[in-house]
Structure formats: structure tokens, C-alpha cells
Amino acid sequence: MKALITGASRGLGLALAGALAREGWELVLDARGGPALDKASAGLARTTVIAGDVSDPAHRAELVAAADGLDLLVNNASTLGATPLPALSGYPLDVLERAFAVNTLGPLALIQGVLPVLRERHGAIINISSDAAAEPYEGWGGYGATKAALEQISNVLAAEEPGVSVWWVDPGEMRTEMLAAAGEDVAAAPRPEDAAVPALLRLIGDRPPSGRYTAS
């Protein structure tokens, strides 16, 4: 089995990569920081690392080229957007445009690139979302909008591609650098290994119907 995981140098992406590697999966891992990705993946067997930005078409082409025989795409790479988290009334639109490029358009473009092989292999897609996609948290409007758009893309994709499992997942609050950058209390949050990864492994193993799921 082969999986492509974006944003895999830390946090949820790295934790899931480790869990799948222990189960014998072959991995293609992406992250923006090449040295961090190399260091994070050093102990993982059967792993190809391709550093780059999912908003860059040339980088996405590299990922798609490495995805022959792919069974699972995990769109986990994300950017928080503007920090400190601003109100929508003053949200810098250039930063919001960048957030949509990474959080929404990049995942869709990757999906488009690997769909032929996922159709052939009856594979699966996991799009990592957030409760900010559905809840009116002050300051989270920009990030939440990018994830809400990703959720609707996932929802329609599931209807259009019945031969591919499409799951969009709210992993819940986790102890990550992104949560810290948002000014939240990371000490009180569980590690991705303890919170979201077991739920994602259940999805991958049980293959439930396409839809929205939460780690809890």
C-alpha cells in the first residue's frame, strides 16, 4: 500500500506517516522545509521525500509523478494565514489569497493529479479540515473559510467519484505549532499521536462511506 501525505515534517502529518510506516506502507512525504522533512523522515522505511510548497504547480507535478500505485492521498499541509488572528473586517486579502492557495486550491490540484490512479485502485482521499470550518470563532474567519471551501470540495467530490473513498476530517484540537501560533493553550491539547491518528487509522482500515468525520 502506498500513501502520499502533505505537511509531513511535523504535527499530524508526521505522526500519521510514522503510524503508516509501522504498518508497512510505502510513503511519499511532502513539506515546505526540506531539512526538517529529511530529519523527520530519517527513521521511516520505504519513504520518498519531496520538499516543496503544495501551491507550486511544479512541486505538485513532482508529487504526482511519484504517486504511481497510490492508494491514499492525505491533504494535510496547511497555513494558518495572518497572525495574530485578525477580524475579517481588517483581514489582509493578499494573505487570505495565499491561504486559499495552500489550504484549498493546492489540495484540489493534487486530487486532480492523482485521481486516475486512485480510481484504478479504488483508493481513498483524506482532507484534513477543522472545526473552524463550521463554527464562528472570532479571528478564525480566514482559516475557517479555506477549510469550509475544502469541505465542500470534498462533499461534491464524494458524489462525483463513487469509486474513491473521500473523507474530510476534523481532527480536533491538537498540540501543534499551528495551534501555538494561533495563541491557543497548547499544553492542554493532546498530541496528534494520541488524538487524531487513531481515528484516521480506523478510517483507513474500516473504509466507511465517504463523508465528514471527527477524531472524537
N, C-alpha and C positions, 0 to 999 in steps of 0.2 A: 504494500500500500504506500501511496506517495501523497504528501501534503505540501502545499505552498502556504506559508504563514508570513504575513507582512507585520512590520513593527515587532520583530522578534529578538531585539537585543536586550530587552528588559521587560519587567512587568508581566502582564498576562501573556503576551506573545512568547516570551522566553519560557515561562512556566509551562505553557501548553506544548511548546516544542520539546522540552525535556520529558514530559509525560508521554508524548507520542514516540519519541526516540526509545524510551524504555520498553514500549510495546512493539518495537521493531519496524516502525515506519521509516521510510526514506523521506528526507526533508529538503525543501528549498526554502531558505530563510532570507528575509529582506529587512533592512533597517536603514535609516539615513546615515548613521555613524558607522563607517567601515571598521575602525579599530575596536569599537565597543561590540560590534556584531561578531567580529573574529574572536574576541576574548570570550564572549558569552557562549559561543557555539563550540568552543575548543574541545569540550568533552563529549560531544554528541557524535555518534557514529552515523554513517551514511547521510551526510549533510553537505549540501551545497549552499554557500553564502554568496549573495549578490547585493552589495550595498548600493543604495540609491534612494531616490525620492519617488513615491508612487504617483506624484503629479507630473513626472517627467516621462513623456512618451517613449524616449529611447530606453530608459530604465525598465519601463513596463514591457517593452519588446524583449529585453533580455530575460525577464521573468517568464514570459510566455514561452520563449524558446527553450527554457529549462524545464517546462512543465509537461513534457511528453509522458504519457502514462499516469497523468494526475487523477487522484481520487477525491481530493479535498482541497478547497481554497478557503483560507481563513483571512478575511479582510479585517485586520486588527490595527493597522497603522492609523494614527490619528494625531491631530494637532488641537490644542485647547483653544487657540485663537488669541485674542487680545487678553493680556493680563496687566494689572489686576482686572478681574472680570467687570466689564463696563455695562451700563444700562444700554438698551437698544437705541435710546434717544441720541447717544453720542458714540455709537459703535463705529470704529474706523472701517469704512467699506472696503478698502484695499486689503485689510487683514481678514475681513469676512470672506472676501473673494478667494483668498488663499486657503482659508479653512474649508470652503466648499470644494476647492480643487483637490485637497488631500483627503478629506473625510467622505466625500460623496462622489465626485467625478472620477477620482483615481480608482476606487473600488469598482465602479461600474465599468470603467475601461478594462480593468483586469478581468472582470467577469466576461466581458465580450471576447477577450482574447483566448480564454481557456474553455469557453462553453463547448466548442466542438468536441474536445476530448472528454469533458465531463458528461456530455450527452452519451457519448460512445460507451463510457464506463459506468453509467448510472451513478455518477459521483454526487458530491454534496458541496454546498457553499455555506459558510458561517459568516455573517456580517455582524461585527460587534457594535452594538448600539449603546444606549444609555437611558436611564430614567429621565434625563433632561430632555429627551425627545418627546416626552408626553406630559411632563409636569412643568408648571410655571415658576421655576426657580429664578429669583431675581439675579441678574448678572449672567445667567447661563443661556440667554436667548440666542446668541450667535452659535455657540457649540451645539445647543439643542436643536437649532434649525437644521444644521448639517446632518445631524443624526436622524431627525424626523424625515428628511428627504431620503436618506439611506434606507430607512424603514419602509417607506412607500415604494421605493425601487425594488426592495426585496419582496414586498407584498405582491406587486404586479408580476415580477419575475417568476414567483412561485406559480402563478396562474398560467403564465406563458410557457413555462418549462416543466411540465408534469413529470418528465423522466429524470429530473435532477432535484435532489432534496435541497431546499432553501430555508435556512433557519436564521432569523435575526434575533440576537440575544442581548438582553440587558444583564450584564454581569454583576450589577450591584456595586456598592462602594467597596473599593479595594485600596490596599496600602501601596500606592504607586507615586511616581514622581509627578504625574499629571495632577493627581489629587492634591499633592502638596503645593504645586504651582497655583492651584485654584484657591489656596488659602484655607483649605479644609483641614480638620484634625486627622492626620494620617495614623497617629498612634492608636486610635480607637478602631481603625478599619482592619479587617482581616487581610492576610496575604492572598494574592491570586491563587497560589497553590492550594489554599485551604477553602477558598470561597468558590471561585468561578470554574477552575479547571475540572473538578469532579463532575460538575454539571455538563460541561462541554464534552467530556469523555462519555457521559451517558448518552448524549445526543448522537455522537458519532457511532457508538456501539449499538444503540437501540433503533436508530433510524426512524424516529417518529415522523408524522406528517409534517410537511412544510408549514412554517408559522413562526409566531413570536414566542420566545421563551425567556424566562428569567432564571438566574442562577439559583434563586431561593426555591 
